[in-house]
């Protein structure tokens, strides 16, 4: 299945999220110049599971919640992958979300 150019752009940004950090759907959308397309970023993350090398587990909602967890192999896999990177998760929310937040607009050149 061929992915849209937008999905490909999302995947490129997600590949740049450092281990031990997280970002949000909205932050990716804003970086790509389409602030109101955070839902479409979510659709891209759902489609990414069939593509190796895309760390979809590092993308959470604007409050640090693991809203995409149901799209992983098990409901706990997203949390497990984050914890393997040293990210603590409690009740499906990234602990210290603000400190771990990676903003592509600030971290990457446009």
SVG drawing of the C-alpha trace seen along z (x, -y; Angstrom):
<svg xmlns="http://www.w3.org/2000/svg" viewBox="-8 -26 26 34">
<polyline fill="none" stroke="black" stroke-width="0.4" points="0.0,0.0 1.4,-3.3 1.5,-6.0 0.6,-9.7 3.4,-12.3 2.0,-13.6 2.4,-10.2 5.9,-10.0 6.7,-13.4 5.3,-12.3 7.4,-9.2 10.5,-11.2 9.9,-13.4 9.0,-10.4 12.3,-8.7 14.1,-11.7 12.6,-11.6 15.5,-10.7 15.3,-7.6 13.9,-8.5 11.9,-11.4 8.3,-11.8 6.4,-14.2 2.7,-14.8 0.6,-14.4 0.0,-18.2 3.7,-19.1 4.4,-17.0 1.5,-18.6 2.7,-22.1 6.2,-21.3 4.9,-20.2 2.9,-23.4 -0.5,-21.8 -1.4,-22.7 -5.0,-21.3 -3.9,-17.9 -3.0,-16.2 -5.7,-13.6 -4.1,-12.8 -0.8,-12.4 -2.5,-9.8 -3.7,-8.0 -0.1,-8.0 1.0,-6.5 -1.6,-3.8 -0.4,-3.0 3.3,-3.0 3.1,0.3 3.6,2.2 6.8,0.3 9.9,1.2 12.0,-1.5 9.3,-4.0 9.2,-4.5 5.4,-5.2 5.5,-4.5 7.2,-7.9 4.2,-9.8 1.5,-10.6 -1.3,-13.1 -0.9,-16.7 -1.2,-15.6 1.3,-12.8 -1.4,-10.1 -0.8,-6.8 -3.9,-7.3 -2.4,-5.1 -1.8,-2.1 -4.6,-0.1 -2.8,0.0 0.1,2.0 0.4,5.8 -0.9,5.8 -2.5,3.0 0.7,2.8 3.3,2.8 3.5,-1.0 4.2,-1.4 6.7,1.4 8.7,-0.2 8.7,-3.5 9.9,-2.0 12.7,-0.2 13.9,-3.7 13.7,-4.8 10.4,-6.7 8.1,-6.1 4.4,-5.7 1.6,-5.7 -2.0,-5.1 -1.3,-5.4 0.3,-8.9 4.0,-9.7 5.5,-10.8 7.4,-14.1 5.9,-14.6 6.9,-18.3 10.5,-17.5 10.7,-14.6 8.7,-16.5 10.6,-16.8 9.3,-19.7 10.4,-19.3 9.8,-22.9 12.5,-23.8 14.8,-20.8 14.8,-20.6 15.5,-23.2 12.5,-23.9"/>
</svg>
